[in-house]
Amino acid sequence: MKPRLLEVLETEKPILSAPMAGAVGPELVAAVCNAGGYGVVPLWEIPEEDVGAKIDELRELTDRNFAVILNMSFPYEKQLETCINKGVHGVSLFWGVEPKAIARAKAGGLVVLASVGNANEARIAADAGADVIVAQGWEAGGHVWGQVSTMALIPAVADAVDLPVVAAGGISDGRGMAAALMLGASGVWIGTRLLASPEATIHKEYRSRILQASEADTQWAHDLYDVDWPDAPHRTLINSTSRTWAEAGSPAPGERPNEKEMIGQDSAGEPVERYQSYTPQPQTVGNVEAMSLWSGQGVSLVREVMPVSDIVEEIHRDAKKCLRAGTSVL
């Protein structure tokens, strides 16, 4: 009998890709799916008229199930309708629990993954009809909804709801996956580890800094990289921008050093502003080091560039080894 999460997602391995906007495209998501995991593609940041084409592009690369993530702090209704009309397997709802969005997705026949930061939010999402709870710990990279650590959050959420729980935040290897499963999770959500893959669409300077970083080289901030996405706490690598800001006393937006300064150009040739919420991509030019380099605290375990399929297999294999070895510890 398959574990409940695998039955819901109709996949083989309980490993999901974090939908890191700008860093994750169809190639990475398809690679996760084709390796037996469950890919989650970020489409909320693209024009709504392009969502359907991106879904079609992904389907040309994999015939397996995947989900589209929708950001509840931005207009999402038209993207959700496109997902329903396209018959996407699932949607992952992020940045706030919206019962009406869960209800509409369920009515449209989609599997719903709801991201939460505490047990009460998990109960609300479960009552609204969510199928899977993604419990995001404070260790996570990128935008971080809650302030509870993964180790404390997972058992609290697992005890609160009778649904499969996916652990997110600080998990980069099989040991982390095994620990999450022992805490009550049914699967894991992998982000930072997948940045060190050929399929991740990030700048080489960004990838290099990921490979060199320690667990102490990330920083959580409420509103540091707030341009284009205000009031959205996040975790990034410490860099020249964050150090200068900290040395100035961590002033609020409007009073930060070198605000409005253009520090580069994106892949389309548009300017990148200091303090902008932006993922440096391969064609980005300028002072990449000073941009928002999203990273979780599990970054110290990321030391080698590997294909996504190998990363998924290694984490899954090592987690099984850890769980088997743990039975004889006591």
ZAPAPA-219751 format. One record per residue (C-alpha): x, y, z; residue in one letter. Coordinates in pm, 1 decimal, m for minus. Layout:
<pts>
          x          y          z   bake
          X          Y          Z      A
...
</pts>
This chain:
<pts>
          x          y          z   bake
        0.0        0.0        0.0      M
      133.1      343.5      m93.6      K
      174.4      605.1      179.1      P
     m110.1      854.7      180.5      R
       93.2     1143.7       37.0      L
      205.3      935.9     m259.4      L
     m153.5      830.8     m321.4      E
     m270.8     1191.7     m320.6      V
        8.0     1316.1     m546.9      L
       12.8      995.7     m754.0      E
      391.3      987.3     m754.0      T
      672.6      759.1     m638.6      E
      895.6      958.5     m405.4      K
      775.1     1200.0     m134.0      P
     1006.8     1476.3     m253.2      I
      866.3     1804.6     m385.1      L
     1055.5     2089.3     m550.2      S
     1022.7     2430.9     m392.7      A
      878.0     2673.8     m649.0      P
     1160.5     2928.5     m643.0      M
     1043.8     3199.0     m883.9      A
     1313.9     3292.3    m1130.6      G
     1524.8     2987.3    m1045.5      A
     1277.7     2714.1    m1136.8      V
     1148.8     2661.4    m1488.4      G
      990.4     2375.6    m1681.3      P
     1321.1     2186.5    m1712.5      E
     1380.7     2164.8    m1337.5      L
     1019.8     2080.1    m1255.0      V
     1007.8     1813.2    m1524.7      A
     1333.7     1664.1    m1398.8      A
     1189.7     1630.5    m1047.6      V
      874.9     1468.3    m1184.9      C
     1064.2     1232.3    m1413.3      N
     1281.6     1126.0    m1117.9      A
      969.3     1015.3     m931.2      G
      914.8     1330.5     m725.8      G
      649.7     1600.6     m750.1      Y
      744.9     1925.6     m917.7      G
      590.3     2261.1     m832.9      V
      622.6     2530.9    m1097.4      V
      601.5     2904.5    m1013.9      P
      375.6     3080.1    m1264.1      L
      228.7     3358.2    m1053.4      W
      503.2     3602.9    m1156.2      E
      437.8     3579.8    m1532.6      I
      158.5     3752.7    m1730.4      P
     m167.8     3564.7    m1686.6      E
     m204.4     3517.4    m2061.1      E
      121.9     3315.7    m2064.1      D
       27.7     3068.9    m1790.9      V
     m140.1     2822.2    m2025.3      G
      158.2     2818.2    m2261.9      A
      396.6     2744.9    m1973.6      K
      179.2     2455.1    m1860.8      I
      186.1     2317.9    m2214.6      D
      564.2     2360.6    m2228.3      E
      606.1     2163.5    m1907.0      L
      376.6     1887.0    m2032.2      R
      602.1     1841.1    m2333.8      E
      885.0     1753.7    m2092.8      L
      698.6     1519.0    m1858.1      T
      382.9     1310.7    m1851.9      D
      386.4     1300.7    m1472.4      R
      182.9     1501.1    m1223.5      N
      290.1     1846.8    m1109.9      F
      143.8     2150.0     m935.9      A
      134.6     2520.5    m1014.2      V
      199.8     2757.1     m725.2      I
      m16.9     3065.0     m685.9      L
       73.7     3356.3     m459.7      N
     m219.4     3474.8     m249.6      M
      m75.4     3825.3     m206.4      S
     m107.8     3890.5     m581.7      F
     m413.3     3851.6     m806.6      P
     m449.9     3478.9     m861.7      Y
     m805.9     3415.9     m978.4      E
     m740.0     3409.0    m1354.0      K
     m430.7     3191.0    m1313.5      Q
     m636.3     2950.1    m1103.2      L
     m905.5     2930.3    m1371.2      E
     m637.8     2855.0    m1630.0      T
     m506.2     2571.5    m1412.6      C
     m857.5     2430.9    m1384.6      I
     m923.6     2462.9    m1756.3      N
     m590.5     2298.8    m1837.2      K
     m660.2     2009.1    m1602.1      G
     m342.2     2059.1    m1401.5      V
     m305.4     1795.0    m1129.5      H
     m256.4     2035.1     m840.2      G
     m215.6     2389.5     m716.2      V
        3.5     2501.0     m429.8      S
     m135.1     2805.9     m249.2      L
      124.8     3025.8      m81.2      F
      147.4     3340.0      131.2      W
     m165.2     3318.9      337.6      G
     m448.8     3072.1      379.9      V
     m742.9     3162.0      153.4      E
    m1038.7     2926.4      209.5      P
    m1218.6     3061.1      m98.8      K
     m919.7     2978.4     m319.3      A
     m903.3     2626.9     m173.3      I
    m1276.0     2579.8     m231.7      A
    m1257.7     2698.4     m594.1      R
     m958.9     2476.4     m670.9      A
    m1129.7     2173.4     m516.8      K
    m1449.7     2245.3     m709.0      A
    m1237.7     2256.3    m1023.7      G
    m1100.9     1909.9     m956.1      G
     m750.7     2008.0     m843.3      L
     m541.4     1866.6     m561.1      V
     m465.9     2151.9     m319.8      V
     m140.4     2199.0     m130.7      L
     m167.5     2477.8      127.6      A
      144.5     2638.5      276.2      S
      125.7     2736.1      643.5      V
      349.3     2875.0      915.0      G
      171.1     2741.1     1222.6      N
      m72.6     2473.7     1336.5      A
     m376.8     2700.9     1348.4      N
     m333.3     2793.7      982.6      E
     m306.2     2423.1      905.9      A
     m643.4     2362.6     1074.4      R
     m804.4     2643.1      872.9      I
     m665.5     2503.5      548.1      A
     m777.1     2151.1      636.9      A
    m1127.3     2267.9      723.7      D
    m1142.6     2450.0      387.8      A
    m1068.0     2125.7      202.3      G
     m692.6     2124.0      140.4      A
     m543.7     1785.0       52.0      D
     m185.0     1843.1      166.1      V
      m31.2     2085.2      417.0      I
      311.2     2231.7      341.4      V
      459.1     2339.3      674.9      A
      730.6     2596.0      606.6      Q
      985.1     2642.4      881.7      G
     1173.8     2964.9      950.3      W
     1495.7     2809.6      815.7      E
     1359.5     2822.5      461.5      A
     1515.4     3033.8      191.2      G
     1329.8     3287.7      m18.1      G
     1006.5     3428.4      116.2      H
      920.5     3290.0      458.8      V
      562.0     3306.9      582.1      W
      602.0     3204.7      948.3      G
      851.2     3232.4     1231.9      Q
      854.2     2880.4     1377.9      V
     1150.4     2651.5     1318.0      S
     1098.6     2336.3     1114.1      T
     1176.7     2103.2     1406.0      M
      906.4     2262.5     1622.9      A
      658.3     2324.6     1342.3      L
      633.1     1980.6     1182.2      I
      512.0     1781.0     1485.2      P
      274.0     2061.7     1583.6      A
      114.7     2063.8     1237.9      V
      115.5     1683.0     1208.7      A
      m71.7     1661.7     1538.9      D
     m319.2     1931.8     1435.7      A
     m451.1     1788.4     1110.3      V
     m537.9     1449.1      966.3      D
     m370.0     1525.4      633.6      L
      m30.9     1450.4      479.0      P
      221.0     1712.4      589.8      V
      516.5     1816.7      375.1      V
      812.7     1963.6      564.1      A
      984.1     2271.4      417.3      A
     1280.3     2468.4      544.8      G
     1643.8     2372.7      595.9      G
     1618.9     2025.5      438.9      I
     1903.2     1959.7      196.1      S
     1992.5     1591.6      230.0      D
     1867.2     1248.8      330.1      G
     1936.0     1310.6      698.1      R
     1706.3     1611.4      692.5      G
     1439.0     1415.8      511.8      M
     1461.5     1129.0      760.5      A
     1438.4     1372.5     1051.5      A
     1129.6     1536.8      900.7      A
      961.2     1200.2      853.2      L
     1036.8     1105.9     1214.2      M
      876.8     1433.2     1325.7      L
      553.3     1339.9     1151.6      G
      594.3     1468.9      798.1      A
      494.4     1253.3      502.8      S
      734.2     1419.8      259.3      G
      977.1     1705.5      207.4      V
      998.6     2026.0        6.9      W
     1348.9     2086.9     m133.6      I
     1466.4     2431.4     m242.7      G
     1823.1     2547.2     m183.7      T
     1974.1     2206.8     m267.5      R
     1819.9     2222.5     m615.6      L
     1988.0     2555.6     m687.8      L
     2310.2     2357.2     m730.7      A
     2184.9     2183.9    m1043.9      S
     2232.1     2251.3    m1414.6      P
     1855.6     2284.4    m1449.1      E
     1830.2     2579.2    m1205.9      A
     1810.3     2904.0    m1402.9      T
     2038.0     3112.4    m1181.1      I
     2350.7     3320.4    m1241.4      H
     2686.1     3145.1    m1200.9      K
     2788.3     3395.3     m929.8      E
     2476.0     3312.4     m732.1      Y
     2539.9     2938.1     m764.5      R
     2903.8     2982.6     m663.3      S
     2803.9     3165.5     m345.2      R
     2552.6     2892.9     m260.8      I
     2829.4     2632.6     m287.7      L
     3062.0     2832.2      m59.9      Q
     2814.0     2939.5      208.4      A
     2795.1     2811.3      565.4      S
     2482.2     2764.3      775.8      E
     2557.5     3103.2      936.6      A
     2578.3     3291.4      606.3      D
     2206.0     3357.0      561.2      T
     1996.4     3639.0      700.3      Q
     1624.2     3668.5      767.7      W
     1472.7     4014.4      716.6      A
     1122.1     4151.6      715.3      H
     1154.9     4411.6      443.3      D
     1510.5     4425.3      308.5      L
     1440.9     4314.9      m50.1      Y
     1096.7     4471.0      m68.0      D
     1098.2     4639.2     m410.3      V
      828.4     4462.7     m621.7      D
      706.6     4261.3     m319.6      W
      661.4     4470.3       m1.8      P
      581.9     4336.9      344.3      D
      716.0     3991.4      258.8      A
      975.9     3851.8      503.7      P
     1253.4     3653.8      342.2      H
     1585.5     3473.6      390.6      R
     1887.6     3535.4      166.6      T
     2263.9     3499.5      166.4      L
     2441.9     3778.5      350.0      I
     2601.8     4011.4       95.0      N
     2729.0     4367.0       54.1      S
     2375.3     4507.4       42.1      T
     2263.8     4340.8      365.0      S
     2590.3     4417.2      545.9      R
     2574.4     4788.3      458.0      T
     2210.4     4797.5      563.8      W
     2290.8     4627.2      897.5      A
     2584.5     4859.3      962.1      E
     2347.9     5154.7      910.2      A
     2122.2     5018.8     1185.6      G
     1881.4     4823.2      964.7      S
     1673.2     5128.1      870.6      P
     1322.7     5098.9      727.8      A
     1245.6     5133.6      356.2      P
     1288.7     5492.5      249.6      G
     1590.7     5538.2      477.0      E
     1821.3     5258.9      358.2      R
     2168.0     5322.4      211.5      P
     2182.0     5364.6     m167.2      N
     1810.9     5321.7     m228.9      E
     1696.3     5352.9     m591.9      K
     2047.8     5269.0     m710.9      E
     2051.5     5061.2    m1029.2      M
     2293.1     4773.5     m978.1      I
     2237.0     4570.1    m1293.5      G
     2007.4     4458.4    m1570.4      Q
     1787.3     4152.5    m1593.6      D
     1771.4     3905.7    m1881.9      S
     1532.8     4135.2    m2070.2      A
     1761.6     4435.8    m2029.3      G
     1543.7     4599.4    m1763.3      E
     1722.0     4767.7    m1470.0      P
     1760.5     4584.5    m1140.2      V
     1732.1     4814.3     m841.3      E
     1910.7     4768.5     m509.8      R
     1670.4     4611.0     m258.2      Y
     1463.3     4460.8     m541.2      Q
     1304.9     4119.5     m494.7      S
     1481.6     3959.2     m788.6      Y
     1647.7     3624.5     m863.7      T
     1967.4     3673.8    m1069.4      P
     1942.9     3461.4    m1383.3      Q
     2216.5     3346.5    m1624.5      P
     2182.0     3654.1    m1848.5      Q
     2172.4     3903.2    m1560.3      T
     2451.6     4159.8    m1575.0      V
     2589.9     4398.1    m1315.1      G
     2664.2     4361.7     m945.4      N
     2504.8     4019.8     m898.4      V
     2660.7     3974.5     m553.1      E
     2455.8     4270.6     m425.8      A
     2120.7     4129.2     m541.1      M
     1873.4     3915.8     m346.1      S
     2042.7     3575.9     m329.7      L
     1771.4     3358.2     m177.3      W
     1896.2     3072.8       41.2      S
     1787.6     2857.6      332.3      G
     1995.6     2762.7      634.5      Q
     2054.0     2416.0      490.6      G
     2292.3     2575.9      240.6      V
     2600.8     2443.5      422.4      S
     2506.7     2094.1      300.0      L
     2512.0     2205.5      m63.8      V
     2862.8     2147.5     m194.3      R
     2828.7     1988.2     m537.0      E
     2647.6     2064.5     m861.3      V
     2446.8     1759.3     m966.1      M
     2161.4     1689.8    m1208.1      P
     1820.7     1722.3    m1046.4      V
     1747.5     1353.0    m1099.3      S
     2062.0     1258.5     m905.2      D
     1976.2     1497.8     m621.6      I
     1627.0     1351.6     m584.3      V
     1758.7      995.5     m590.9      E
     2040.2     1069.1     m344.3      E
     1811.6     1236.0      m90.1      I
     1557.0      956.9     m115.7      H
     1818.8      680.9      m89.5      R
     2003.3      839.8      201.5      D
     1680.4      906.4      390.9      A
     1589.8      537.6      370.3      K
     1937.4      443.8      496.8      K
     1905.4      682.0      790.2      C
     1563.8      549.9      885.9      L
     1682.8      190.5      873.2      R
     1993.1      270.4     1080.3      A
     1790.7      464.2     1335.0      G
     1588.7      159.2     1436.3      T
     1896.2       10.8     1606.6      S
     2022.6      320.6     1789.2      V
     1838.7      271.4     2122.1      L
</pts>
